[in-house]
Amino acid sequence: MLPALILILAATLYRISYALAGSPGDWTNFSPVAAILLCSAAYLPRKAVLLVALGPLVVADLFLNAHYHAPLIDTGILARYFCFAVILLLGFIVRTQHQYKVLSLFLSTIAGSCFFYLFTNTQSWIALPEYTKTAQGWWQAMTVGLPGYPSTLFFFRNTVLSDLFFTALFLAAQAIPVNSRARIPGVGSPRIRQKT
């Protein structure tokens, strides 16, 4: 669990560093948040999930909103947090899988990415006056987005790639054995009684 916790803190610092670096356009939506929530719900102790996974998310969001001079709560933020709640739920479902757990995790990663893309872009289509409230306007929100910005398909691509990358990184961190000390025969292990 320790490597995973270190990874969660590093990913939070990554989000803040990205903003401080001027938010490079090629890395837009390349974020560890969804993968952290999904994997935390799937692998970490239940009591730690909300504190460990959601704590850094909320702290980073407060910092980022202040940095970008954005309101603390708006419909976009509420839509994202609803998506994150659904992704957490997917993680708890994966937790119950014992056979093909890794496959279930990666399928849930892709499902979470698709849900986030569909839900948040539909919310933008509803909320932003620049989109016409027609099927054509919704299709614009799902594909090219607004003029002057990268296409929403570009954002979707980065979301899927980052979710898969950070999920794989989390699994790799979980696989790292953590030994607090070298195992020496007779030290730190129960003594074996010899038969007489």
C-alpha positions in Angstrom: 0.0 0.0 0.0 2.9 2.4 0.7 4.1 2.6 -2.9 0.5 3.3 -4.0 0.2 6.1 -1.4 3.4 7.7 -2.6 2.1 7.4 -6.2 -1.2 9.2 -5.2 0.8 12.1 -3.6 3.1 12.3 -6.6 0.1 12.4 -9.0 -1.4 15.2 -6.9 1.8 17.2 -7.2 1.8 16.4 -11.0 -1.6 18.1 -11.3 -0.4 21.2 -9.5 2.9 21.3 -11.4 1.0 21.1 -14.7 -0.9 24.2 -13.8 2.2 26.1 -12.6 4.0 25.2 -15.8 1.4 27.1 -17.8 -0.9 24.1 -18.7 0.9 22.9 -21.8 -1.8 22.3 -24.5 -0.5 18.9 -25.6 -1.0 17.6 -22.1 -4.5 18.9 -21.6 -6.7 16.3 -19.8 -3.7 14.0 -19.2 -4.6 13.6 -15.6 -4.1 10.9 -12.9 -7.4 11.7 -11.0 -9.8 9.1 -12.4 -7.2 6.3 -12.3 -6.3 7.1 -8.7 -10.0 7.1 -7.6 -10.7 3.8 -9.5 -7.6 2.0 -8.3 -7.9 3.3 -4.7 -11.5 2.0 -4.5 -10.4 -1.3 -6.0 -7.3 -2.0 -3.8 -6.9 0.3 -0.8 -8.7 -0.4 2.6 -12.2 1.0 2.4 -11.7 3.4 5.3 -8.7 4.9 3.6 -10.2 5.4 0.2 -12.2 8.6 0.8 -9.3 10.2 2.8 -6.4 9.0 0.6 -8.1 9.4 -2.8 -10.5 12.2 -2.4 -8.4 14.3 0.0 -5.7 15.1 -2.5 -8.3 15.7 -5.2 -10.2 18.3 -3.2 -7.0 20.0 -2.0 -5.6 20.2 -5.6 -8.9 21.4 -6.9 -9.0 24.2 -4.3 -5.5 25.2 -5.3 -6.2 25.0 -9.1 -9.4 27.0 -8.8 -7.6 29.7 -7.0 -4.8 29.6 -9.5 -7.1 29.9 -12.5 -9.4 32.4 -10.7 -12.3 30.0 -11.2 -15.3 29.7 -8.8 -15.1 27.0 -6.2 -18.4 25.5 -7.2 -20.1 25.6 -10.6 -22.0 23.2 -12.8 -18.8 22.0 -14.5 -17.2 21.1 -11.2 -20.4 19.4 -10.0 -20.5 17.4 -13.3 -16.8 16.3 -12.8 -17.4 15.3 -9.2 -20.5 13.3 -10.2 -18.3 11.4 -12.8 -15.6 10.8 -10.1 -18.3 9.3 -7.8 -19.3 6.9 -10.6 -15.7 6.0 -11.2 -15.3 5.3 -7.4 -18.3 3.1 -7.7 -16.7 1.2 -10.6 -13.6 0.7 -8.4 -15.7 -0.8 -5.6 -17.3 -3.1 -8.1 -13.8 -4.2 -9.3 -12.9 -4.8 -5.6 -15.4 -7.7 -5.5 -13.8 -9.4 -8.5 -11.4 -12.2 -7.6 -10.9 -13.7 -11.0 -9.8 -11.5 -13.9 -9.5 -8.5 -11.5 -6.8 -6.8 -13.6 -8.9 -7.2 -16.8 -11.9 -5.8 -15.0 -9.9 -2.9 -13.8 -8.7 -1.9 -17.3 -12.2 -2.4 -18.7 -13.6 -0.2 -15.9 -10.8 2.4 -16.7 -12.0 2.6 -20.3 -15.7 2.7 -19.2 -14.9 5.5 -16.8 -13.1 7.5 -19.4 -16.0 7.1 -21.8 -18.6 8.1 -19.2 -16.5 11.1 -18.1 -16.3 12.3 -21.8 -20.0 11.8 -22.6 -21.3 13.3 -19.3 -19.0 16.3 -19.1 -19.4 17.3 -22.7 -23.1 16.9 -22.6 -23.1 19.1 -19.5 -21.1 21.7 -21.4 -23.5 21.5 -24.3 -26.4 22.2 -21.9 -24.6 25.0 -20.0 -22.7 26.9 -22.6 -24.7 29.4 -24.7 -22.1 29.0 -27.6 -23.6 25.6 -28.4 -27.0 25.4 -30.1 -29.4 23.2 -28.2 -29.9 20.8 -31.1 -28.6 17.4 -32.1 -26.0 19.3 -34.3 -24.9 21.4 -31.3 -24.6 18.3 -29.1 -22.5 16.6 -31.9 -20.3 19.7 -32.0 -19.8 19.4 -28.3 -18.8 15.8 -28.7 -16.4 16.2 -31.5 -14.9 19.6 -32.5 -15.9 21.6 -29.5 -15.8 25.4 -29.5 -13.7 27.5 -32.0 -10.3 28.5 -30.7 -9.9 25.4 -28.5 -8.6 21.9 -29.2 -11.3 19.4 -30.3 -13.1 17.5 -27.6 -11.9 14.3 -29.2 -8.4 15.4 -28.5 -9.4 15.8 -24.8 -11.0 12.4 -24.9 -7.9 10.8 -26.3 -5.7 12.3 -23.6 -8.2 11.2 -20.9 -8.2 7.6 -22.1 -4.4 7.5 -22.5 -3.8 9.0 -19.1 -6.3 6.8 -17.3 -4.7 3.7 -18.8 -1.2 4.9 -18.1 -1.8 5.8 -14.4 -3.8 2.6 -13.8 -0.9 0.6 -15.1 1.5 2.7 -12.9 -0.7 2.1 -9.9 -0.7 -1.7 -10.5 3.1 -1.6 -10.9 3.4 0.3 -7.6 1.2 -2.3 -5.9 3.4 -5.0 -7.2 6.6 -3.6 -5.6 7.4 -5.6 -2.4 8.0 -3.5 0.6 10.3 -5.1 3.2 11.1 -3.0 6.2 14.1 -5.1 7.0 16.0 -8.0 5.5 14.7 -11.4 6.7 17.3 -13.0 9.0 16.6 -16.5 10.2 15.4 -16.4 13.8 14.9 -12.6 13.8 11.4 -11.3 13.6 9.9 -14.7 12.9 8.3 -17.1 15.3 10.6 -19.8 16.7 10.0 -23.3 15.5 9.9 -25.9 18.2 12.0 -28.9 17.5 10.6 -32.3 18.3 12.4 -34.1 21.0 
